[in-house]
Amino acid sequence: MLATQRREAVHWSYSNDRDAVHPSLFLANVGLALLQWIMADSGELRNLAAPMWKKLFESVLQFATHWSLADDKWRSILEGLLARYPNAFRAAGGGADVGALWPYLDALGGDDLLFTVAVVHVLLNGGHLDSLTRRDCSDPDVVQRIQAFLDWDASFGGRSVGPQVLSAWRNAVKSMS
């Protein structure tokens, strides 16, 4: 629904295409709020958490990662969605199998900032770094990729990620050793 609405708005808008994203952005925020409400429910709605999470991810991904559409607003929605991953799948009764998160992390492509923030949000919400690094028996690339990005970011002033993300990452790495 978000993708269709965005395409139609951009197609028919001949000026100020950046503003055409706002109705979709509103709907994405409503989707996040709805997901939070579903996860908090103690009844049958909890079974809808995982499918809702997947639909939201698929709808928001292109806006957050496409080179001409991406901006901080869409990235923050995707980060918020990834932060809710463990709880959404726990609420649906599927546990918080972080291994099932890999197709979604792979979909982020080479965006190291989004990948780093996504992994740290998952760690902050009940995921474990060990489960992310055991993708193919032993995959230390996750740790190396994130550490390389954080080192690069620190060499330019460290403005890309906040102190909470850095602290959570350091604690996760310490707990692995």
Buried (B, 14 or more C-beta within 10 A) or exposed (E): EBBEBBEEBBEEEEEEEEEBBEEBBEBBBEBBEBBBEBBEEEEEBBBBBBEBBBBBBEBBBBBBBEEEBBEEBBBBBBBBBBBBBBBBBBBBEEEBEBEEBBEBBEEBEEBBBBBBBBBBBBBBBEBBBEBBBBBEEEEEEBBEBBBEBBEEBEEEEBEBBEEEBBEBBEBBBEEEE
